[in-house]
Amino acid sequence: MAILGKILNVILFLFILFPAPSTEDIQNMKIRSDKRGKILFSKFGFSHPGYVSVAVSSVSVTSPFPLPQPDPSRLGFMLLSHDLIDEYNQEFQRNHALCPLDNKFIKVLFTFQDLSSPPQSSFNISYHVTYPSVCSLYFVNCNLSCVSMDVHTELYNTNDDGTTKNYLSAGQTQHASLIFSFSYLCFLGIWILVCFKYWRSLHMVHVLMGVFLVISFLNFVIVALDQHYVKFTGTSHGWDVFVYVFQFMRFELLFTVIVLTGFGWGFFKPRLHALELFVLMIVILLQVWANVSNINVEETRPYSIKDKVHWAVSFIFAEFICSFVVTLPMACSVSMIHGNAKTAYYMFGGVVLGYTFITWFFRMALDPFEFLPWVVNTTEETCVLFLSLVMFYIFKPFDDKDETHWLWGNGNISLGNELPT
């Protein structure tokens, strides 16, 4: 347990190094000496007619010698509807040198030709989006110039009255979070009843499983609060920090429990050996890596497409390795069990790998322009809930006098083979 304590300290230290980024749809950003050709500021789903407001100030554009003076018409902000993604891409297939601002399937909000005279060098615009669509707000730099500026953006829907602002993107409602929180609350209540009924066979891993349910319930309550503040004010008022902290704790607990149950800790192993603790440490660190990558994929703004792909690949790579590492305990335990117990372990391992495959599919195989993050998150959370139900059912406490228990009864456990110490 001392080793586990040290691992936990390392995790907390690593998490502190990566502060939670903003999920807000009112943003103030400072761009300094940036020469990227295209910067994605926000992706937002308009379910009702809404608005995109952009204000820039303290704009400075410089070109490295010997490039000519930058053309202000080649720098500006554009809005791209995802309904026109295919047509947008076809334009570049016909003309690879085309500047995105000249693409006829985008809406140019303004270029640097519209800026006020120095020293203010500022401009602001509010564009009315009149139809439901998923849109991306980009800054485009076709000059290879170094750009510095202060940017303020707001993207929001309007309610039926046409005046009340709703800063939540389409699909991001509190309903999904409340449904998941209620599901985990019911799950927790049933789990407590089962633990009390079969308290004689209760192990520490069952307590950890209960803690996972508590953290999951609190996580979704906090997500609902975060969305409530974002919906009405455009800012999360600090709740996003708690969202990421509880999200981090959830997945660390989930995969820790998967490894511990996979090794049979508490069921037919009173303690873990050094090699088994090492496997647990690897899984925990991989989940730290995956969580940090996932946060950067979804939330870090402004970012380029290259940055997004980098963090997405990092996330998938961490999940890919972790999916195989967590099956190692199950593979080791299979050699010690037989009959129904072996079948249960095979089923559990299949569900874990299935969860990983679905995560990979939604993160990499689906076109990110066609699916908003809430679609991916809702699907993943449904898979986590299903994985938890299977795991809790297989490893639930049972009547220790029941020799016919489908998993542990009838001598299904043979302690003749263990991992080396």
N, C-alpha and C positions, 0 to 999 in steps of 0.2 A: 504493500500500500504506500510505502514511502516513495517508491519509484513512480507510482501513479500521481502522487502529490507533486513531484518535481516536473512531470510531464504537464500537469495542469498549470503550473507557474509559467512554463515556457509558452503555452498556448495563450495565456492572458497577456504576456509580454508581446507576442507577435501580433495579437489583435489590436493592441494599443497603437502599434506602429502604423496601422491602416485605419485612419478615421473614417467614419461613415460619410459618404458623399451625399449631396442633396438630391431629394426626389421632388423638389419644388418646381412648379411651372411659372413662377415669377422668379427670374434669375438676374443676377448682376455679376458680370464677369469682366475680367481684365485680360485682354490679349496683348502680349508683348513680343515684338520682333518675331512674328509668326509668318512663315512663308509657305505654309501648306496650300495646295491648290484648292482644296475644298474641306470645309469644316462643318460637321453636322452639329447643330446646336440643340435641336429638340425634335422628337417625333411625337406627334399628338393626334389623337383620334377625335374628329368632330362628329358628334352624334346629332347635334342641332346646329343651325347656323351659329357661327362663332367668329372670333377675332384673333388676329395675330398682330401684336404690337411690338415694334422694334425701335429702339432709340440708341444711337451711337454718339459718342462725344470724345474729345481729345484724340482725334484721329491723326495718325502720322504714318506716311508711306514713304519708304526709301528703297532705292534700287542699288544693288552693288555695282561698282564700276567694273566693266565699261558698259553696262546695260543702259539703254536710253531712259529718259524720264518716264515713269509709269503712266499709263493711260487710265484715267479715273473711271472710264466707262467699262473697263475690264475687271473692276472690283465692285462687288455688291452683294446684296442678300436676295435669295430666291426661295420660292416655296414650290415643293414638288408633291403633287398628289400621287399616292401609290396606285391609284386606278390607271395612271398613265405610265407606269414604270416600263412596260414593254416598249411602248412607242418612244419613250425617252432614250432607252438603250439602243434602239434601232437607229436613231439619229447619229449616235457615235460610231456605230458600225459602218455607216455610210461615209462619215467624215471623222477620222480619228483626231484631227487637230481642232475640232469644234470646241469653242469655249462654252461651258454649261449655260452661261447667261444668254447665249444665242440660240439655245435649244427652244424650239417653238412649243414644246410640251411642258414648259415651266412658267411660273408667274414671277417676273422680276419685281421685287418690292421696291428697291431703289438701288442706284449705283452711286459711287463716290462723286459722280458729276453733280449730284444733288446736294452735296455737303455745303454748309455755310462757309463763309470765308474764314481763314485763320484769324486769330488763334483758336477760336471756338471749335471750328471744323466739326460740326455736329449735324444731326438730322434725326427726325423721328417720323414714324408712319404707323397707321393702324389700318390693316387690311381686313375686309369683311369676307369671311368664307361662307358662301351661301348654300352649300350642299354638304351632306354627310360624306366624310372621306377621312382617310388617314393621310396626314401631310407631314413632310419633313422640312424643317427650316435649315437652310444652308447659308454659309458665307463662302463666296467664290472669289478666288484670286488667280486670274489668268495671266498675271504679269510677272510671276516669280519674284514679287516684291516682298519686302519685310514690312509687316503691318502691325501697328500698335493702336489699340482703341479700347474704350470702355463701352460695354454693351449691356443694355437692359432689355429683356424680352418678357413678353406675357402671351400665353396661349390659353384660351378658355372658350368653353361653350357658353351659350346663353339659354336660360330656361324658357319655358313656354311664354312667359310674359315679355321676353325679348330684352329685359334689362338686368335681371339677376345673373351674376357671373358664376360659372361652375368650372373650377380649374382642374377637375378630374378628367383625364382622357377617357374616351369612349370605352366602356367595358370595365373601367376601374370604379366599381361601386363598393359600398360598404357591405352589400348583401352577401357577397361571396365570403368575406372575412368573418362575418357573423355566423354564417352557416357552418364554416369550418370550426369556429370557436365552440359553437353549440355541440357539434359532433364530438369534439375532443372532451367536452365537459361530460357528455353522456358516457363516452368511452371510459373516462376516469371514474365516474360513479360505479359503473359495472365492474371495473377492475378492483376498486376498493372492496366491493361486496365479495368478489371471488377470493381476494386475499384474506379477508376476515373469515370466510367460510372454511378455507383450507390453510389456516395459519400455521398448522404444524409442519407443512412442507414449504413454508415461505423462506426464500433466500434473499440475499442482498441484491441479486440481479433483478428480482421482482420489485424491489424498492426503487432501483434505478429506472425501471420501466415506468413506474408510477410517476417519478420525477419528470421523465420525458413527456408524459401526458399533461402534467401541470404546466411545464414550460411551453408546450404546444398551444394549450388553451390561452395562456397569457400572451403568447406571441400574436395570435390572431385578434385578441382584444386590442392590443396596442396598434396593430395594423389598421384596425377599424378607426381608432382614435386619430391616427396619423392621416388617414384618408378624409376624415371629417374636417380636420383643420385645413388640409390642402384644398378641399372642395370649396370652402367658403372664403378662405383668405389667400390661397395660392402658396402658402408656406406651411411647413409642418411643425413649426415652433419647437423644434428639438426632438419630437417624437421619432423621427427617422433614426436617430442614434439608438434608441431603445429597440426599434424594429430590427436593426442589424445585430445588436447584441443578443437578443433572444433568438433570432434566426441562427446565429452562430452556435449558441448553446444547444438548440434543438438538434442540429445535424451532428454535432459532436457527440451528444448523448445517444442519438439513434445509431450511429455506426459503432460507438463503444459497446452498446448493448448487443448489436449484431455479432461483434467479435466475441464478446463474453459468452453469449448463448451458443455460438458456434463451437467454442472450445468446451462447452458443457460445464462452465464454472458455476459451482453451487449445486449442480445436479449430480454429476458423478466425478467432479474434480473439486476438492476443497480449496485448492490454491492454484495459481498460475506459475509456471516455471519461467525461467529467465528468457528463453526463446519466445514463449508465448507473450510475455510482457513487451518484448521487442516488437512483435507483430502489432500489438495494440498501439504502441507508440507511433509506428509507421502510419497506421490508419488515421490516427488523430492528426498527425502533421499533414497528411495528404488532404484531410478535410479542411484544415486551416488554409492550405494552398487553394483548394477548390472554392472556398467561401470568398476569399479575397479576390480571386479571378472573376467569380460570378458578380460580385458587387461592381467591379470595374466594367464588366460587359454591359450591365443594365443601367448604371447610374452616372458614371463619370462623364461630365460634360464641361466644355466642348471637347469632342474627340474626332479623330479622323477615322475613316473606314479601316485603315491599316491598324490603328490602335484597337478597334473593336474586334477585328479578326484575331489579333495577337492574344487578347485576353480570352476570347472564346476558345481558341485552340488550347490555351493554358488550362482553362477550366475542364475541357473535355479530356485532356491528357491526364490531369489529376484524377478525374472520375474513372477513367479507363484503368489506370493502375490500381486505384482503390478497389474497384469492382473485383479484381482478381485477388488482391491481398485479403479481402474479407472472406473470400471463399476458401482460403487456406485453412482456417480453423475447422470449417465444415469437412474439408477433405481429410484432415487429420482425425476428426471424431468419427468419420464413417468407418475407419478401420477398427474402431473399438465397439461398434454397435452392429446390430443385425435386426432382421425382421421389420416390424412396423417403424421402429425408431430410425432405421436407415432410410426407409421411404420418406419419412417426415423430413429428414435432413436434406434429401435430394429435392424435395418440394420447396423447402425453404431457400436452398441455394438457387433454384430456378427462379423464384420470385425476386430475389435480390438482383440476379443478372438481368431479369426482365425490366426491373425498375431502372437499372443503369442504361439499358438499351433505349428505353423510351426517352430518358433524359438526353442521351446523345442524339437521338433522332430529332427532337424538338429544338435542340441547340444548334445543330449543324446541318441537318438535311433539309429543314424547312427554310424557305426564303424569308429572311428577316424583314423584308419590306412588306410581306403579305400578312404577317402575324405580329400583333402587338405583344409586348411582354406579358400582359395579363393572361393571354391565351396559354402561353407556355407555363406560367406560374400556376394557373389553376389546374392544368393537366398534371404537372409535377406533384402538386400537393395532393391531388386525388390518388396518385400512385403511392405517395408516402403513406397516406391513410390506409390504403389497401395492404401495403407491405407491413404496416404496424399491426393490422388486424390478424394477418396470417401469423406473424411472429408471436404475438401475444397469445393466440389460440394454441399454438404448438407448445409454447414454453410456460403456459399458465400453471399456477400451483394446483396440486391434485391431492386426492385422498391417499396418504402414504400406506394405507391398509388395502388399497385396491390393487390386487395383483394382476388385474386384467386391463390396466390402463393402456390405451392404445399406443402410447409412446414409450413409457418407462417400465411397463409391467412385463410379466412373463419372461424375465431374464434377458431382456433385449440389450442390456449393457454388459460388456466384457471389458474389464479394466486391465487386460493383459498388455495392451499397446499404448504407450504414452510418448509424447514428444520428449526428446532428451533434454536434460536440464542444462 
